[in-house]
Amino acid sequence: MTGRRRWSTEEILDTAVEMLRTGDAESFSVRRLAAALGTDSSSLYRHFRNKTELLRAVADRILLAAMDGYRPEGDWKQRITALALRLREAFGEHPQLAAVWGRYGSGGTGSRLLMEELLQALRASSLPDAEIPLRYHRIVVVLAALITSEAGIGSLTSDEYEQAMEQFRVAVLGADPERFPALAHYARDIRPLGADRRAAFEETLAAQLAHIEARLP
């Protein structure tokens, strides 16, 4: 009797990426992944100890893609900005996986490449060594928050997006001016979260880098 096919780690991750691209991390399970591969869960646990380890490996794939072909250019701020935009673009193509990265993180080669480049860029800024780990952490937190938030909007269907916009208009334009005077005053100028996302991303990152620059000796 012919035994079941043995899937490679890369083939397992290929299928997991596709499932997460069209679904979400909450509904994803090792059992469902095994079923899609035509095997049983126990065979996948030879490659990954648990679901979290598998999802971290999936997120690392996106980081690897973002770092592929990257070459540091310019000063430290330009390097960090270029890196951040590459991350944004990579996860923008796979918005469901951005939520996986935001929740589970990553611990593979892609993660190490990202960490190394951010730390090298910060070192090039002439920050004191003692401050670099903290500033690195702040940048990563900001990037993860911005990218996962934007990806959440990007993963909405057209119907879900229109419903969200209608709720936004009702909440803002319909605000009682006596109870919410500031909101009523600025209502027509307030924009929804989905508007000008790239500009908001770049401005927030620039503010974080300016804060670091102000601390340089």
C-alpha positions as CSV (number, residue, x, y, z in Angstrom):
1,M,0.0,0.0,0.0
2,T,1.3,3.4,-1.0
3,G,2.0,5.7,2.0
4,R,0.8,9.3,2.2
5,R,3.0,11.8,0.6
6,R,5.5,13.6,2.7
7,W,5.2,17.3,2.4
8,S,8.2,19.6,2.6
9,T,8.3,22.5,5.0
10,E,8.2,24.9,2.1
11,E,5.1,23.2,0.6
12,I,3.3,23.3,3.9
13,L,4.1,27.0,4.2
14,D,2.9,27.6,0.6
15,T,-0.5,26.1,1.4
16,A,-0.7,27.9,4.7
17,V,0.0,31.3,3.1
18,E,-2.7,30.7,0.5
19,M,-5.2,29.7,3.2
20,L,-4.4,32.8,5.2
21,R,-4.5,35.0,2.1
22,T,-8.2,34.1,1.6
23,G,-9.1,33.6,5.2
24,D,-7.9,34.8,8.6
25,A,-5.8,33.6,11.5
26,E,-8.8,33.0,13.8
27,S,-10.4,30.4,11.5
28,F,-7.0,28.9,10.5
29,S,-6.1,25.6,12.2
30,V,-3.5,22.9,11.8
31,R,-6.3,20.4,11.2
32,R,-7.7,22.5,8.3
33,L,-4.2,22.9,6.8
34,A,-3.7,19.1,7.0
35,A,-7.0,18.5,5.3
36,A,-6.1,20.9,2.5
37,L,-2.8,18.9,2.0
38,G,-4.6,15.6,2.2
39,T,-2.8,14.4,5.3
40,D,-3.2,14.3,9.1
41,S,-2.2,16.9,11.7
42,S,0.4,14.6,13.2
43,S,2.5,14.8,10.0
44,L,2.6,18.6,10.2
45,Y,3.8,18.5,13.8
46,R,7.0,17.0,12.5
47,H,7.7,20.4,11.0
48,F,6.1,22.7,13.5
49,R,5.5,22.1,17.2
50,N,2.2,24.1,17.3
51,K,0.0,26.5,15.4
52,T,1.8,29.6,16.8
53,E,5.2,28.3,15.5
54,L,3.6,27.7,12.1
55,L,2.1,31.2,11.9
56,R,5.4,32.8,12.9
57,A,7.0,31.0,10.0
58,V,4.3,32.2,7.7
59,A,4.8,35.8,8.8
60,D,8.6,35.4,8.4
61,R,8.0,34.6,4.7
62,I,6.6,38.0,4.2
63,L,9.6,39.6,6.0
64,L,11.9,37.6,3.7
65,A,10.1,38.8,0.7
66,A,10.3,42.4,1.9
67,M,14.1,42.1,2.5
68,D,14.8,40.3,-0.8
69,G,17.0,42.6,-2.9
70,Y,17.2,45.3,-0.3
71,R,20.3,47.3,-0.3
72,P,20.9,50.1,2.3
73,E,21.2,53.5,0.7
74,G,21.3,57.0,2.1
75,D,21.6,58.2,5.7
76,W,20.1,56.4,8.6
77,K,16.7,58.0,8.3
78,Q,16.5,57.2,4.6
79,R,17.4,53.6,5.3
80,I,14.7,53.1,7.9
81,T,12.1,54.8,5.8
82,A,12.9,52.7,2.8
83,L,12.8,49.6,4.9
84,A,9.4,50.6,6.4
85,L,7.9,51.2,3.0
86,R,9.1,47.8,1.8
87,L,7.4,46.2,4.8
88,R,4.2,48.2,4.1
89,E,4.2,47.1,0.5
90,A,4.9,43.4,1.3
91,F,2.1,43.1,3.8
92,G,-0.2,45.3,1.7
93,E,-0.2,42.4,-0.8
94,H,-1.1,40.0,1.9
95,P,-3.3,42.0,4.4
96,Q,-4.5,38.9,6.3
97,L,-0.9,38.0,7.0
98,A,-0.2,41.4,8.5
99,A,-2.6,40.5,11.3
100,V,-0.6,37.3,11.8
101,W,2.6,39.2,12.1
102,G,1.1,41.8,14.4
103,R,-0.2,39.1,16.7
104,Y,2.4,36.3,16.6
105,G,5.5,38.1,15.4
106,S,8.3,36.2,13.6
107,G,11.5,34.5,14.6
108,G,13.1,33.3,11.4
109,T,15.7,34.6,9.0
110,G,13.4,37.4,7.7
111,S,13.0,38.7,11.2
112,R,16.7,38.6,11.8
113,L,17.4,40.5,8.6
114,L,14.9,43.2,9.5
115,M,16.3,43.5,13.0
116,E,19.9,43.7,11.8
117,E,19.2,46.4,9.3
118,L,17.2,48.5,11.7
119,L,19.9,48.2,14.3
120,Q,22.7,49.0,11.8
121,A,20.8,52.1,10.6
122,L,20.3,53.3,14.2
123,R,24.0,52.7,14.9
124,A,24.8,54.8,11.9
125,S,22.8,57.7,13.5
126,S,25.4,58.1,16.2
127,L,22.9,57.3,19.0
128,P,24.6,56.1,22.1
129,D,24.7,52.3,22.2
130,A,22.7,52.2,25.4
131,E,19.7,53.9,23.6
132,I,19.6,51.9,20.4
133,P,17.6,48.8,21.7
134,L,14.9,51.1,23.1
135,R,14.7,53.2,19.9
136,Y,14.6,50.0,17.8
137,H,11.7,48.7,19.9
138,R,9.8,51.9,19.5
139,I,10.2,51.9,15.7
140,V,9.1,48.2,15.4
141,V,6.0,48.9,17.6
142,V,5.0,51.9,15.4
143,L,5.5,49.9,12.2
144,A,3.6,46.9,13.4
145,A,0.7,49.1,14.6
146,L,0.5,51.1,11.3
147,I,0.9,48.1,9.0
148,T,-1.6,45.9,10.8
149,S,-4.1,48.7,11.1
150,E,-3.9,49.5,7.5
151,A,-4.0,45.9,6.5
152,G,-7.2,45.4,8.5
153,I,-8.9,48.1,6.3
154,G,-7.3,46.6,3.2
155,S,-8.8,43.2,3.8
156,L,-12.4,44.5,3.9
157,T,-14.7,43.5,1.0
158,S,-16.2,46.3,-1.0
159,D,-19.6,45.8,0.8
160,E,-17.9,45.9,4.2
161,Y,-16.0,49.0,3.3
162,E,-19.1,50.8,2.1
163,Q,-20.9,49.8,5.3
164,A,-18.0,51.1,7.4
165,M,-18.0,54.4,5.5
166,E,-21.7,54.8,6.0
167,Q,-21.3,54.2,9.7
168,F,-18.5,56.7,9.8
169,R,-20.6,59.4,8.1
170,V,-23.5,58.8,10.5
171,A,-21.2,58.8,13.6
172,V,-19.4,62.0,12.5
173,L,-21.9,64.1,10.6
174,G,-24.7,63.1,12.8
175,A,-23.0,64.0,16.1
176,D,-25.1,66.2,18.5
177,P,-23.3,69.6,18.6
178,E,-24.4,70.1,22.2
179,R,-22.9,66.9,23.4
180,F,-20.0,66.7,21.0
181,P,-19.2,70.4,20.1
182,A,-15.6,69.8,18.9
183,L,-16.7,66.8,16.7
184,A,-19.5,68.8,15.2
185,H,-17.2,71.7,14.5
186,Y,-14.6,69.6,12.6
187,A,-17.0,66.9,11.3
188,R,-16.7,67.9,7.6
189,D,-12.9,67.9,7.7
190,I,-12.3,64.7,9.6
191,R,-11.3,61.8,7.3
192,P,-11.9,58.1,7.8
193,L,-9.0,55.8,8.8
194,G,-8.7,54.5,5.2
195,A,-8.0,57.9,3.7
196,D,-4.4,59.0,2.7
197,R,-3.0,55.9,4.3
198,R,0.5,56.2,2.7
199,A,0.8,59.9,3.8
200,A,-0.3,59.0,7.3
201,F,2.2,56.2,7.4
202,E,5.1,58.3,6.2
203,E,4.3,61.3,8.5
204,T,4.0,59.1,11.6
205,L,7.2,57.3,10.8
206,A,8.9,60.7,10.1
207,A,7.8,62.0,13.5
208,Q,9.3,59.0,15.2
209,L,12.6,59.5,13.4
210,A,12.6,63.2,14.2
211,H,12.2,62.3,17.8
212,I,15.3,60.1,17.6
213,E,17.2,62.8,15.7
214,A,16.5,65.3,18.5
215,R,18.2,63.0,21.0
216,L,21.4,62.7,19.0
217,P,24.6,64.1,20.6
